[in-house]
Amino acid sequence: PGPPLPDLAPGRVHECMGPAAAAFAARRAAARPGTVIWIAPEGAETLLPAGLAPILPPGRLIRIAPATETDLLWAAEECLRSGAAGTVVAQPQKPLGLTPGRRLQLAAAAGRATGILIIRDGAGSPAAETRWQCEPLWDAADSTRARWCLIKNKSGTLAEWTVRADEATGALLVVSAAGQREVAADPPG
């Protein structure tokens, strides 16, 4: 198998993008302790808490729908700084510059919360601790498979993982890469 899937550093803000970014954010937030605050602007894709219930119980989730981008960034900063949530997920609609990104990093450090920004492709902030490209992998037998590529990492190396969810437990599993056998496998039976 490849390298183990790293935890998202607490007290830092991370970014994810791509078609499977919301699933990445939900899975990574669910794996962390505490309340999850999800901040998405009015009119953004609707988050359905009942659909997340198998991995993130609705009692752990608070949804905020600010009217403007400024309100979204303010809410994210205040939620990160407050220490009231273990994870704050935010969906900014515009590229995030260095100053707003740095403000979010300082707020996350002060509140010891983990921030996850779901960004549009190419809209990342230079202040992000890590940035992930998240793509679904088509599999007729398993709709939860995805490829998560760590494409920016301020404190480590870059890598990619194929993951899938265990439907029975809701746990996230790293799928081993396929390899060549040195010898033929024994026939079954």
TIDREN-179006 format. One record per residue (C-alpha): residue in one letter; x, y, z. Coordinates in steps of 0.25 Angstrom, whole numbers, padded with zeros to 4 digits, always signed. Layout:
BEGIN
AXYZ...
//
This chain:
BEGIN
P+0000+0000+0000G+0004+0014-0002P+0006+0024+0009P-0004+0026+0020L-0014+0037+0019P-0010+0048+0027D-0019+0055+0037L-0022+0070+0034A-0014+0078+0044P-0022+0084+0055G-0021+0099+0057R-0019+0101+0042V-0027+0104+0029H-0027+0094+0018E-0033+0095+0004C-0040+0084-0005M-0045+0085-0019G-0051+0077-0030P-0064+0069-0033A-0062+0061-0020A-0058+0073-0011A-0071+0073-0003A-0069+0058+0000F-0055+0060+0004A-0059+0071+0014A-0070+0063+0020R-0062+0051+0022R-0050+0059+0028A-0059+0067+0037A-0066+0055+0042A-0053+0048+0046R-0050+0060+0055P-0056+0061+0069G-0066+0072+0072T-0076+0081+0065V-0075+0083+0050I-0080+0097+0045W-0082+0097+0030I-0083+0111+0024A-0088+0112+0010P-0094+0124+0003E-0109+0125+0001G-0112+0119-0013A-0100+0109-0012E-0102+0094-0014T-0111+0090-0002L-0105+0082+0008L-0114+0070+0013P-0111+0067+0027A-0120+0054+0026G-0111+0049+0014L-0098+0051+0023A-0104+0045+0035P-0097+0031+0033I-0084+0038+0035L-0087+0051+0041P-0099+0051+0051P-0108+0063+0049G-0106+0067+0064R-0092+0070+0061L-0095+0079+0049I-0098+0094+0049R-0101+0100+0036I-0099+0115+0033A-0104+0122+0020P-0098+0136+0019A-0103+0146+0009T-0090+0151+0004E-0076+0147+0002T-0071+0157+0012D-0081+0151+0022L-0076+0137+0019L-0062+0140+0022W-0066+0147+0034A-0074+0135+0039A-0063+0126+0036E-0052+0134+0043E-0061+0136+0056C-0065+0121+0056L-0050+0117+0055R-0046+0127+0066S-0057+0123+0076G-0053+0109+0079A-0067+0105+0078A-0065+0095+0067G-0055+0084+0064T-0056+0087+0049V-0061+0099+0041V-0064+0096+0026A-0066+0108+0017Q-0070+0110+0002P-0064+0123-0003Q-0069+0126-0017K-0057+0136-0020P-0042+0133-0020L-0036+0136-0006G-0024+0145-0006L-0013+0145+0004T-0019+0154+0014P-0032+0147+0016G-0025+0134+0016R-0015+0138+0026R-0027+0144+0035L-0033+0130+0034Q-0020+0123+0038L-0019+0132+0050A-0033+0130+0055A-0031+0115+0053A-0019+0115+0062A-0025+0123+0072G-0038+0114+0073R-0030+0101+0071A-0040+0098+0060T-0038+0091+0047G-0043+0099+0035I-0046+0093+0022L-0049+0102+0010I-0056+0096-0002I-0051+0105-0013R-0053+0106-0028D-0041+0100-0037G-0030+0110-0037A-0036+0119-0026G-0026+0115-0015S-0020+0124-0005P-0005+0124-0003A-0007+0123+0012A-0014+0109+0011E-0006+0099+0019T-0010+0088+0009R-0018+0087-0004W-0025+0075-0009Q-0030+0071-0022C-0042+0062-0020E-0048+0053-0032P-0058+0042-0032L-0054+0029-0038W-0065+0022-0045D-0067+0007-0040A-0080+0000-0043A-0079-0007-0030D-0075+0004-0021S-0080+0019-0022T-0071+0024-0011R-0057+0022-0018A-0049+0035-0020R-0035+0039-0022W-0030+0050-0013C-0017+0057-0018L-0009+0065-0008I-0004+0076-0018K+0001+0086-0007N+0007+0083+0006K+0014+0094+0014S+0020+0083+0024G+0022+0070+0016T+0022+0063+0003L+0012+0062-0008A+0004+0049-0011E-0009+0043-0015W-0018+0033-0009T-0030+0024-0014V-0040+0024-0003R-0054+0017-0002A-0064+0017+0009D-0068+0004+0017E-0083+0005+0016A-0085-0004+0028T-0077+0004+0038G-0076+0018+0030A-0061+0017+0032L-0051+0022+0021L-0042+0012+0015V-0029+0014+0007V-0029+0005-0005S-0016-0002-0008A-0010+0000-0021A-0011-0012-0031G+0002-0019-0033Q+0009-0030-0040R+0010-0044-0033E+0023-0050-0033V+0017-0064-0035A+0003-0068-0039A-0008-0068-0028D-0012-0082-0023P-0026-0086-0029P-0038-0085-0020G-0042-0098-0013
//
